[in-house]
Amino acid sequence: MANTASARKRIRQTEKRTIRNRARRSRVRTFLRKVEAAIATGDKTQAQEAFKSAQPELQRAATKGVLHSNTVARKLSRLSARIKSISV
């Protein structure tokens, strides 16, 4: 257990940050699920709209440090390629 005031403060900060990051990560996953569902239906326009709404959320997660920027770039690239491969 933390004995110093600074250590207790760090624990409080970590708890707040963990809650915030968990919410951000959950939000990102929700947006990714929407894109995956749209791709599964085979509707290209719906998939593109879902992708456009998911893109800023993923970028924000990278900015806030929830996800690594290369991870976000890889996910966006793969999703984009899958959407492009949907036949109209």
Z-matrix of the N, CA and C atoms (Angstrom, degrees):
N
C 1 1.461
C 2 1.520 1 108.86
N 3 1.311 2 115.48 1 149.15
C 4 1.463 3 120.85 2 -177.74
C 5 1.516 4 110.19 3 -71.96
N 6 1.331 5 115.83 4 133.27
C 7 1.457 6 121.06 5 -178.83
C 8 1.524 7 113.31 6 -104.69
N 9 1.302 8 116.41 7 -28.76
C 10 1.466 9 118.35 8 -177.69
C 11 1.524 10 110.53 9 -94.58
N 12 1.317 11 115.02 10 159.07
C 13 1.463 12 120.36 11 -179.70
C 14 1.524 13 110.60 12 -63.72
N 15 1.322 14 116.64 13 -38.57
C 16 1.463 15 119.72 14 -179.04
C 17 1.525 16 111.06 15 -67.35
N 18 1.322 17 117.02 16 -36.55
C 19 1.464 18 120.52 17 178.81
C 20 1.524 19 110.29 18 -68.09
N 21 1.342 20 116.84 19 -38.87
C 22 1.470 21 120.27 20 177.20
C 23 1.527 22 110.39 21 -64.55
N 24 1.324 23 115.93 22 -39.16
C 25 1.463 24 120.03 23 178.33
C 26 1.533 25 110.48 24 -64.24
N 27 1.326 26 116.54 25 -42.49
C 28 1.465 27 120.08 26 179.38
C 29 1.531 28 110.36 27 -60.79
N 30 1.323 29 117.39 28 -37.80
C 31 1.465 30 120.95 29 178.38
C 32 1.525 31 109.77 30 -63.88
N 33 1.336 32 116.94 31 -43.75
C 34 1.471 33 120.76 32 178.23
C 35 1.527 34 110.31 33 -61.55
N 36 1.323 35 116.48 34 -44.32
C 37 1.462 36 120.50 35 -179.17
C 38 1.532 37 110.97 36 -63.50
N 39 1.332 38 115.91 37 -41.97
C 40 1.457 39 120.69 38 -179.11
C 41 1.521 40 110.86 39 -63.63
N 42 1.333 41 117.02 40 -40.40
C 43 1.464 42 120.37 41 179.15
C 44 1.523 43 110.84 42 -62.83
N 45 1.333 44 116.87 43 -44.59
C 46 1.465 45 120.77 44 178.82
C 47 1.521 46 110.84 45 -62.18
N 48 1.321 47 115.87 46 -45.54
C 49 1.462 48 121.12 47 -178.27
C 50 1.527 49 110.75 48 -64.43
N 51 1.336 50 116.68 49 -39.23
C 52 1.456 51 120.92 50 -179.84
C 53 1.522 52 110.76 51 -62.71
N 54 1.321 53 116.69 52 -44.20
C 55 1.468 54 121.27 53 178.84
C 56 1.529 55 110.21 54 -61.99
N 57 1.323 56 115.93 55 -45.33
C 58 1.463 57 121.51 56 -179.05
C 59 1.530 58 111.04 57 -63.01
N 60 1.334 59 116.26 58 -45.99
C 61 1.458 60 120.81 59 -178.99
C 62 1.526 61 111.84 60 -66.63
N 63 1.343 62 116.65 61 -36.24
C 64 1.454 63 120.68 62 178.60
C 65 1.531 64 109.83 63 -63.02
N 66 1.326 65 116.16 64 -41.52
C 67 1.463 66 120.68 65 178.99
C 68 1.529 67 110.41 66 -65.11
N 69 1.321 68 116.62 67 -42.18
C 70 1.468 69 120.35 68 179.26
C 71 1.514 70 111.40 69 -63.52
N 72 1.326 71 115.79 70 -44.55
C 73 1.468 72 120.55 71 -178.88
C 74 1.533 73 110.17 72 -64.31
N 75 1.320 74 116.57 73 -40.34
C 76 1.456 75 121.33 74 178.40
C 77 1.522 76 110.81 75 -63.05
N 78 1.327 77 115.84 76 -42.20
C 79 1.466 78 120.72 77 179.05
C 80 1.529 79 111.09 78 -62.52
N 81 1.319 80 116.62 79 -41.97
C 82 1.461 81 121.38 80 178.45
C 83 1.524 82 109.88 81 -62.13
N 84 1.336 83 116.78 82 -45.03
C 85 1.468 84 120.61 83 -179.03
C 86 1.521 85 110.96 84 -62.64
N 87 1.337 86 116.82 85 -37.58
C 88 1.461 87 120.44 86 178.36
C 89 1.522 88 110.43 87 -61.53
N 90 1.326 89 116.32 88 -46.48
C 91 1.461 90 120.18 89 179.28
C 92 1.528 91 111.09 90 -63.54
N 93 1.327 92 117.33 91 -39.04
C 94 1.465 93 120.67 92 178.36
C 95 1.525 94 111.05 93 -65.09
N 96 1.334 95 116.88 94 -38.56
C 97 1.460 96 120.57 95 177.72
C 98 1.526 97 111.14 96 -62.73
N 99 1.342 98 116.20 97 -37.99
C 100 1.466 99 120.00 98 178.69
C 101 1.528 100 110.47 99 -63.90
N 102 1.327 101 116.60 100 -40.82
C 103 1.467 102 120.49 101 178.72
C 104 1.526 103 109.44 102 -65.97
N 105 1.325 104 117.12 103 -45.45
C 106 1.469 105 121.39 104 179.73
C 107 1.527 106 110.82 105 -59.62
N 108 1.323 107 116.71 106 -41.65
C 109 1.468 108 120.68 107 179.59
C 110 1.523 109 110.68 108 -64.82
N 111 1.324 110 116.38 109 -41.10
C 112 1.468 111 120.41 110 179.31
C 113 1.527 112 110.87 111 -65.65
N 114 1.324 113 116.78 112 -38.89
C 115 1.469 114 120.44 113 178.04
C 116 1.530 115 109.48 114 -65.84
N 117 1.332 116 116.36 115 -39.44
C 118 1.468 117 120.60 116 -178.50
C 119 1.527 118 111.68 117 -64.71
N 120 1.333 119 117.26 118 -33.05
C 121 1.464 120 119.61 119 179.25
C 122 1.520 121 111.52 120 -72.41
N 123 1.315 122 117.08 121 -24.05
C 124 1.453 123 121.08 122 178.90
C 125 1.519 124 113.69 123 87.91
N 126 1.334 125 116.62 124 8.51
C 127 1.468 126 121.10 125 178.64
C 128 1.522 127 108.74 126 -89.00
N 129 1.323 128 115.95 127 108.39
C 130 1.473 129 120.44 128 -173.83
C 131 1.521 130 112.13 129 -66.73
N 132 1.337 131 118.53 130 -42.45
C 133 1.468 132 120.56 131 -177.98
C 134 1.523 133 111.03 132 -66.15
N 135 1.334 134 116.24 133 -40.76
C 136 1.467 135 119.95 134 178.19
C 137 1.532 136 110.24 135 -65.33
N 138 1.316 137 116.87 136 -39.28
C 139 1.465 138 121.14 137 178.99
C 140 1.524 139 110.49 138 -65.32
N 141 1.337 140 116.71 139 -39.69
C 142 1.462 141 120.24 140 178.73
C 143 1.524 142 111.45 141 -65.52
N 144 1.327 143 116.98 142 -40.38
C 145 1.470 144 120.66 143 177.96
C 146 1.522 145 110.89 144 -64.00
N 147 1.328 146 116.40 145 -44.33
C 148 1.462 147 120.79 146 178.32
C 149 1.523 148 110.65 147 -62.61
N 150 1.332 149 115.72 148 -39.17
C 151 1.468 150 120.68 149 179.29
C 152 1.526 151 110.63 150 -65.00
N 153 1.342 152 116.69 151 -41.88
C 154 1.465 153 120.70 152 179.34
C 155 1.520 154 111.90 153 -62.99
N 156 1.324 155 117.67 154 -34.26
C 157 1.463 156 119.91 155 178.57
C 158 1.530 157 111.77 156 -79.54
N 159 1.331 158 117.04 157 -27.86
C 160 1.466 159 120.87 158 -179.58
C 161 1.519 160 112.70 159 -78.93
N 162 1.317 161 116.27 160 -30.55
C 163 1.460 162 120.89 161 -175.34
C 164 1.536 163 113.35 162 -56.85
N 165 1.342 164 119.69 163 -50.77
C 166 1.462 165 118.45 164 179.49
C 167 1.529 166 113.64 165 -64.23
N 168 1.334 167 116.33 166 -31.96
C 169 1.469 168 119.18 167 178.31
C 170 1.525 169 110.86 168 -65.43
N 171 1.313 170 116.10 169 -42.18
C 172 1.457 171 119.73 170 177.94
C 173 1.529 172 111.18 171 -65.32
N 174 1.321 173 116.40 172 -43.24
C 175 1.469 174 120.03 173 178.98
C 176 1.528 175 110.68 174 -62.29
N 177 1.328 176 116.10 175 -39.71
C 178 1.468 177 120.25 176 179.35
C 179 1.530 178 110.45 177 -64.24
N 180 1.330 179 116.71 178 -39.12
C 181 1.461 180 120.93 179 177.85
C 182 1.525 181 110.45 180 -61.74
N 183 1.330 182 116.52 181 -37.69
C 184 1.465 183 119.92 182 178.12
C 185 1.520 184 110.49 183 -68.59
N 186 1.333 185 116.43 184 -41.06
C 187 1.461 186 120.97 185 -179.69
C 188 1.526 187 111.26 186 -63.03
N 189 1.334 188 115.59 187 -39.86
C 190 1.462 189 120.85 188 -177.46
C 191 1.526 190 112.90 189 -81.11
N 192 1.325 191 116.63 190 -6.99
C 193 1.463 192 119.46 191 177.02
C 194 1.510 193 114.34 192 87.83
N 195 1.323 194 118.04 193 10.57
C 196 1.458 195 120.87 194 178.66
C 197 1.524 196 109.80 195 -75.18
N 198 1.336 197 115.80 196 -41.09
C 199 1.458 198 121.93 197 176.37
C 200 1.522 199 108.78 198 -123.61
N 201 1.317 200 115.80 199 151.97
C 202 1.457 201 120.04 200 176.81
C 203 1.523 202 108.95 201 -73.80
N 204 1.312 203 116.06 202 146.33
C 205 1.466 204 119.91 203 -176.27
C 206 1.522 205 112.65 204 -61.95
N 207 1.339 206 117.69 205 -35.60
C 208 1.470 207 120.29 206 177.97
C 209 1.521 208 111.32 207 -68.05
N 210 1.322 209 116.94 208 -34.15
C 211 1.464 210 121.21 209 177.02
C 212 1.516 211 109.89 210 -62.91
N 213 1.328 212 115.99 211 -44.74
C 214 1.462 213 121.30 212 179.49
C 215 1.525 214 109.72 213 -63.32
N 216 1.324 215 117.03 214 -45.50
C 217 1.463 216 120.86 215 180.00
C 218 1.522 217 110.55 216 -60.00
N 219 1.324 218 117.12 217 -42.14
C 220 1.464 219 121.69 218 -179.95
C 221 1.530 220 110.86 219 -64.46
N 222 1.334 221 116.54 220 -45.54
C 223 1.464 222 120.31 221 179.99
C 224 1.525 223 111.24 222 -62.24
N 225 1.327 224 116.48 223 -45.12
C 226 1.461 225 120.42 224 -179.55
C 227 1.524 226 110.97 225 -64.09
N 228 1.307 227 116.51 226 -41.13
C 229 1.454 228 120.92 227 -179.90
C 230 1.525 229 110.95 228 -62.67
N 231 1.317 230 116.51 229 -45.28
C 232 1.459 231 120.56 230 -178.11
C 233 1.532 232 111.33 231 -67.75
N 234 1.333 233 116.28 232 -41.28
C 235 1.462 234 119.58 233 178.05
C 236 1.529 235 110.55 234 -63.46
N 237 1.319 236 115.42 235 -43.92
C 238 1.464 237 120.33 236 179.76
C 239 1.526 238 111.03 237 -60.16
N 240 1.305 239 116.52 238 -43.05
C 241 1.462 240 120.71 239 179.62
C 242 1.524 241 110.80 240 -64.02
N 243 1.322 242 117.09 241 -39.61
C 244 1.472 243 120.54 242 178.94
C 245 1.514 244 111.30 243 -66.88
N 246 1.333 245 116.61 244 -37.51
C 247 1.458 246 120.14 245 179.12
C 248 1.530 247 110.15 246 -68.06
N 249 1.329 248 116.12 247 -40.67
C 250 1.472 249 120.12 248 179.09
C 251 1.520 250 111.29 249 -64.23
N 252 1.326 251 117.77 250 -30.74
C 253 1.460 252 120.66 251 -177.01
C 254 1.527 253 112.76 252 -78.21
N 255 1.351 254 117.19 253 -9.98
C 256 1.469 255 119.84 254 177.53
C 257 1.528 256 108.04 255 -68.49
N 258 1.338 257 115.73 256 126.77
C 259 1.470 258 118.77 257 178.78
C 260 1.520 259 109.40 258 -78.50
N 261 1.314 260 115.27 259 139.20
C 262 1.470 261 121.27 260 -176.45
C 263 1.507 262 111.21 261 -76.60
